[in-house]
Amino acid sequence: MPSTHKFFQDKIILLLIGLNFFLVCATVFVITSRIIANSGSSYISQYRGDVGIGAFTTGSILNFIYFIIFAILVVAFHFSLSLKTYPIRRQLSVVILLMSVFLLVITMIVSNSLLVLR
C-alpha cells in the first residue's frame, strides 16, 4: 500500500497519467467528430503503398471504433503495468507511461489521416 501512495504522489507520474487520459479523450473526440462530419457508408481503412492502383482499401465505421478501443486498452494496460513496476524501479514506470503517450499520438495521427482521406 505505501508504494501506491507514493505512486499517486509522484508529480512526473501524475503528469504522464493526465497526459495519457487527455490523449485518449482527444483521440475519441477526433475520431467521433470526423465520423459524424463524414457520415457515409464506407471509409478508407487501409493503405498499402506497394500495391499500386488498389492501394486504398475501404471499410466500415467499425474499423475506427477499433482505434478507440485500442486507445482505451493502451491506457488501461500501461497504467496497470506502471503501477505494478513502480515499487521496483520508478524510471521503468516513467518509461512505460511515455511509451503509452507515444502509442496514443501515433494512433491519433493514423486514424486522423485515414479519416481525412475519405
C-alpha positions in Angstrom: 0.0 0.0 0.0 2.8 2.5 0.7 4.1 2.1 -2.9 0.7 3.0 -4.4 0.6 6.0 -2.1 4.0 7.1 -3.4 2.9 6.4 -7.0 0.0 8.8 -6.8 2.1 11.5 -5.2 4.9 11.4 -7.8 4.5 14.6 -9.9 6.0 13.2 -13.1 3.8 10.1 -12.9 0.7 12.2 -12.4 1.7 14.4 -15.3 2.1 11.4 -17.6 -1.2 9.8 -16.4 -3.0 13.1 -17.0 -1.4 13.4 -20.5 -2.5 9.8 -21.3 -6.1 10.5 -20.3 -6.1 13.8 -22.2 -4.8 12.0 -25.3 -7.4 9.3 -25.0 -10.2 11.9 -24.7 -8.7 13.8 -27.7 -8.5 10.6 -29.8 -12.1 9.7 -29.0 -13.2 13.2 -29.8 -11.3 13.5 -33.1 -12.5 10.1 -34.3 -16.1 10.6 -33.4 -16.3 14.1 -34.8 -14.7 13.1 -38.1 -17.1 10.1 -38.3 -20.2 12.3 -37.6 -19.0 15.0 -40.0 -18.3 12.5 -42.8 -21.3 10.2 -42.3 -21.1 7.9 -45.2 -21.3 4.2 -46.0 -17.6 3.4 -46.5 -14.3 4.8 -45.2 -10.7 4.2 -46.2 -9.4 1.8 -43.6 -6.1 0.6 -45.1 -3.4 1.9 -47.3 -0.9 -0.4 -48.9 1.9 1.5 -50.7 3.3 -1.4 -52.6 0.0 -2.5 -54.3 -0.2 0.4 -56.8 -3.7 1.5 -58.0 -5.6 -0.5 -55.4 -3.6 0.9 -52.5 -6.7 2.1 -50.7 -9.0 -0.5 -49.0 -12.4 0.7 -47.9 -14.0 -0.5 -44.7 -16.8 0.3 -42.4 -17.1 2.5 -39.3 -16.3 -0.5 -37.1 -12.6 -0.2 -38.1 -12.4 3.3 -36.5 -14.2 2.1 -33.4 -11.4 -0.3 -33.0 -9.0 2.6 -32.9 -11.0 4.0 -29.9 -11.0 0.6 -28.2 -7.2 0.3 -28.8 -6.5 3.7 -27.2 -8.5 2.8 -24.1 -6.8 -0.5 -23.8 -3.4 1.0 -24.2 -4.0 3.5 -21.3 -5.5 0.8 -19.1 -2.7 -1.7 -19.7 0.1 0.8 -19.4 -1.4 2.3 -16.2 -1.7 -1.0 -14.5 1.8 -2.1 -15.7 3.3 1.2 -14.5 1.5 0.8 -11.1 3.0 -2.7 -10.7 6.5 -1.7 -11.7 6.7 1.5 -9.6 8.0 -0.3 -6.4 10.7 -2.0 -8.5 12.0 1.0 -10.5 10.5 4.4 -10.8 12.2 5.1 -14.1 10.7 2.0 -15.6 7.2 3.3 -14.7 8.0 6.6 -16.3 9.2 4.9 -19.5 6.1 2.7 -19.6 3.9 5.8 -19.4 6.0 7.6 -22.0 5.6 4.6 -24.4 1.8 4.9 -24.0 1.9 8.6 -24.8 3.9 7.7 -28.0 1.3 5.0 -28.9 -1.6 7.3 -28.4 0.0 10.0 -30.5 0.6 7.5 -33.3 -3.0 6.2 -33.0 -4.3 9.7 -33.3 -2.2 10.5 -36.3 -3.0 7.3 -38.2 -6.8 7.4 -37.5 -7.0 11.1 -38.4 -5.0 10.7 -41.7 -7.3 7.8 -42.7 -10.4 9.7 -41.9 -9.2 12.8 -43.8 -8.6 10.7 -47.0 -12.3 9.9 -47.2 
